[in-house]
Amino acid sequence: MRQPHVDDCVRLTCDLPDLSLHRGQVGVVRSTWCEPLTAYEVEFHAGLDHETRALVMAEQLQVEENQAREITAGA
């Protein structure tokens, strides 16, 4: 499985209850943090008017290849 990059669609592989994020939610990587460990700032949308950004470790994410292609094709 490849590492996420900025603008990749990713799916959570675990719950993040402190942020009310749940396994299976899809978000978009907005930035990569490298120190002291690699983490990704991911933007999640809940409804039309609510957005949550979270720093997520690589092992908590799965890159969604199909959705990335759909978004690119639709742009």
C-alpha positions in Angstrom: 0.0 0.0 0.0 1.4 3.4 -1.0 1.8 6.4 1.4 -0.7 9.2 1.0 0.2 12.4 -0.8 -1.4 15.9 -0.7 -4.9 15.8 -2.4 -5.2 12.0 -2.1 -8.6 10.7 -0.9 -8.1 8.5 2.2 -10.3 6.4 4.4 -9.9 6.1 8.2 -9.1 2.6 9.3 -10.0 3.3 13.0 -12.3 5.5 15.0 -11.0 8.8 16.3 -13.7 9.4 19.0 -12.2 12.6 20.4 -12.8 14.2 17.0 -16.1 12.4 16.3 -14.5 10.7 13.3 -15.4 7.1 12.6 -13.7 4.2 10.8 -14.6 4.3 7.1 -15.0 8.1 6.8 -13.3 9.5 3.7 -11.2 12.7 3.7 -8.6 14.5 1.7 -5.0 14.9 2.6 -4.1 18.6 2.9 -0.5 18.5 4.2 2.2 16.1 5.4 4.1 16.5 8.7 7.4 14.8 9.0 8.8 15.5 12.5 9.1 13.7 14.8 6.9 11.1 13.0 5.1 11.2 9.7 1.5 12.3 10.0 -1.1 13.7 7.6 -3.4 16.6 8.0 -6.7 15.3 6.6 -9.9 17.3 6.0 -13.1 15.4 6.7 -16.6 16.8 5.8 -19.7 15.9 7.9 -22.7 17.3 6.0 -22.5 20.4 3.9 -21.5 22.9 6.6 -19.1 21.1 8.9 -15.5 20.4 8.3 -12.9 18.7 10.6 -9.2 18.7 10.1 -7.1 16.1 12.0 -3.5 15.0 12.2 -3.6 11.3 11.4 -0.8 8.7 11.4 -0.2 6.7 8.3 -1.3 3.4 9.9 -4.7 5.0 10.5 -5.3 5.7 6.8 -5.9 3.8 3.6 -5.5 5.6 0.2 -8.6 5.4 -1.9 -7.3 5.0 -5.4 -10.7 4.8 -7.1 -12.0 8.0 -5.5 -8.8 9.9 -6.3 -9.3 8.9 -10.0 -12.9 10.0 -9.9 -12.1 13.4 -8.4 -9.3 13.9 -11.0 -11.5 12.9 -13.8 -14.3 15.3 -12.7 -12.0 18.3 -12.4 
